[in-house]
Amino acid sequence: MGIIKVENIRVFAHHGCLKEETAIGSEYSVDIKVKADLQKSASSDKLGDTVDYVLINKIVTEEMAIPSALLEKVAKRIIDRIFIEDKLVSVATVVVSKINPPIGGDVEKVTIEISEKRKA
């Protein structure tokens, strides 16, 4: 078993519960960590035998472009697509951070993290 991380994927998106948040948009950072059997790719040196992190980045970019009230919903969509589109992934963790959230204080970011195992 091995781990592949795609970290600090930076996107501009329109998530939030407030009308202003979805209208104006905000900066986000997304980190992905997936567990998969990397033994075959370690031997074969072939992209088809491993988790394609270009695909991971594409999934994140596309799902972050769909507005949602809650970051939890976005993270769940990302996890679901990773499991659908990459059969090698056995566990996925998605971390979504809203940079400079409008919560009435000097807060660098608000972060949610969701992990799931592939269902048998």
Secondary structure as GFF3:
##gff-version 3
##sequence-region A 1 120
A	DSSP	beta_strand	2	13	.	.	.	ID=ss1
A	DSSP	alpha_helix	19	24	.	.	.	ID=ss2
A	DSSP	beta_strand	26	36	.	.	.	ID=ss3
A	DSSP	alpha_helix	39	44	.	.	.	ID=ss4
A	DSSP	three_ten_helix	47	49	.	.	.	ID=ss5
A	DSSP	alpha_helix	53	64	.	.	.	ID=ss6
A	DSSP	alpha_helix	71	85	.	.	.	ID=ss7
A	DSSP	beta_strand	89	99	.	.	.	ID=ss8
A	DSSP	beta_strand	109	117	.	.	.	ID=ss9
###
